[in-house]
Amino acid sequence: MKTKRTKMLIVAVIGLGVLVMTAAWSIGGNNVETWPPINYDSWSLEGMWIMTSPQLPGEVCTGHLIPEARQPGVQSLVAEWVNPTGNLLGLFPDAEKSPPYVGTNVRTGENTYSFTVMSHLMKAAEPFDTITWISIPSGTFEMVGPDTFEMSCVISFYSAIEHPGHALGDLPDQDKDGDGFPDEGEEAVFCIPITGVGKRVALVPPDEPSPLPELP
């Protein structure tokens, strides 16, 4: 079986503009108009969040949304599963590690957003880990309260190496040029819808310190 071991560096650039400044952003292949940057005194998705999903019981996801300084209504999105099982439905036994998801979030209404993020699932190997799958969730957020959102998305999986005899069939390498993205014209080998509820990590007053137990 052909394997691919690719060293990849994901760099999050915060506060920098985009090279091409247009009125619409390409999100998952579709143009999504940004909401006019006025009257942003409603509920904001910016900040730190913790999310859970009924389709992924027991797993917790943390998220961080940072506004783009020169693009009102556009945010950089970083999310990470704290305790991922990886092997979703038994289909991805070689997805042993899940780095943070990175991508773009666009405000489309007063309390609605569209997003796309991606991550590279990996199998532990030497001298460095092997990227085995590319995972790309695309979907929407809706603020339902000042500190609560509801999320709906579809996670698309692409094979990053050859997977002969896989449960989904003999899967080819869908990232032959090794740039970290599915090659042009490739279709996802598996897509699963999930929903989630996120709660803001808000400021709370500190508790009173507990008395230290007496040591013997």
HUURKA-V389557 format. One record per residue. PHI is phi as a letter, one per 20 degrees, with the letter a starting at -180 (NA if undefined). PSI is psi as a letter, one per 40 degrees, with the letter a starting at -180 (none if undefined). OMEGA is omega in radians with two decimals (none if undefined). Layout:
PHI/PSI/OMEGA  PHI/PSI/OMEGA
This chain:
NA/h/3.11  f/h/3.09  c/i/3.14  c/h/3.10  c/h/-3.00  d/h/3.02  e/h/-3.10  c/i/3.09  d/h/3.10  d/h/-3.09  d/h/3.07  e/h/3.12  d/h/-3.05  d/h/3.06  n/e/3.09  d/i/3.12  f/i/3.10  e/i/-3.05  f/d/-3.12  d/h/-3.08  e/h/-3.14  c/i/-3.12  e/e/-3.12  c/i/3.08  d/i/3.09  e/h/-3.12  d/h/3.12  l/f/3.12  n/e/-3.14  d/i/3.08  e/h/3.14  d/h/-3.13  f/h/3.08  f/i/-3.14  f/i/-3.13  g/h/-3.04  f/g/3.12  c/i/3.07  l/f/3.12  e/f/3.10  e/e/3.06  e/a/-3.08  f/h/-3.08  d/i/3.10  e/e/-3.12  f/i/3.10  p/a/-3.08  d/h/-3.04  c/i/2.96  c/h/-3.05  c/i/2.99  c/i/-3.10  c/h/3.11  f/d/3.12  f/e/3.13  c/g/-3.02  f/h/3.10  n/e/-3.13  e/i/-3.12  c/h/3.12  d/h/3.02  d/i/-3.12  c/i/-3.12  c/h/3.13  d/h/-3.09  c/h/-3.13  f/i/3.00  f/h/-3.00  f/d/-3.04  d/e/-3.14  c/g/3.11  g/h/3.13  n/e/3.14  d/h/-3.11  c/i/2.93  e/h/-3.06  c/h/3.04  c/h/-3.13  c/i/-3.11  b/h/3.03  f/h/-3.09  f/d/-3.07  c/g/-3.07  f/i/3.03  f/d/3.09  m/d/-3.03  e/g/-3.08  f/h/3.12  l/f/-3.13  m/e/-3.04  e/e/-3.01  c/g/-3.10  f/d/3.13  e/e/3.01  e/g/-3.03  e/d/-3.14  c/i/3.14  c/g/3.08  f/i/3.11  g/i/3.00  e/h/3.12  c/i/3.13  r/a/-3.02  c/i/3.10  c/h/-3.07  c/h/3.11  f/h/-3.08  d/e/3.14  a/a/-3.07  g/d/-3.13  c/f/-3.11  c/i/-3.08  b/i/2.98  c/i/-3.07  b/i/2.93  b/h/3.05  c/i/3.09  b/i/3.09  b/i/-3.13  d/h/-3.14  f/i/-2.95  c/i/3.00  d/h/3.13  f/h/-3.11  b/i/3.09  d/i/0.09  e/e/3.03  b/i/-2.99  f/i/3.13  d/h/3.06  f/h/-3.07  d/d/-3.11  b/i/2.97  d/h/-3.08  d/h/-3.08  c/g/3.00  e/h/3.01  c/h/-3.12  a/a/-3.04  c/i/2.90  d/i/2.96  c/h/3.06  f/h/3.12  d/e/3.09  a/i/-3.09  f/d/-3.08  c/f/-3.11  b/h/3.01  c/i/2.99  d/h/-3.08  d/i/3.03  c/h/-3.12  b/i/2.98  d/h/3.10  e/h/3.14  d/h/-3.11  d/h/3.07  c/i/3.12  e/h/-3.12  e/e/3.02  b/i/3.04  f/h/3.10  c/g/3.12  f/i/3.10  m/e/3.12  f/i/3.13  f/d/3.12  e/e/-3.12  o/a/3.06  f/h/-3.01  e/h/3.12  e/i/2.95  f/h/-3.10  e/e/3.06  c/g/-3.04  f/d/-3.13  e/e/3.03  m/f/-3.13  e/e/3.11  n/e/3.10  d/i/3.01  g/i/3.14  f/i/-3.13  g/h/3.12  n/e/3.13  f/i/3.09  d/i/-3.14  f/i/3.13  e/e/-3.14  b/h/3.13  c/h/-3.12  c/h/3.08  e/i/3.02  c/i/3.04  c/i/3.13  a/i/3.06  c/h/-3.14  d/i/3.10  c/h/-3.10  f/i/2.98  e/g/-3.02  e/i/3.11  f/h/3.08  c/i/3.13  f/i/3.13  f/i/3.04  f/i/3.04  f/h/3.12  f/i/3.07  f/i/3.09  f/h/3.13  f/h/3.11  f/i/3.10  f/h/3.12  e/i/3.14  f/none/none
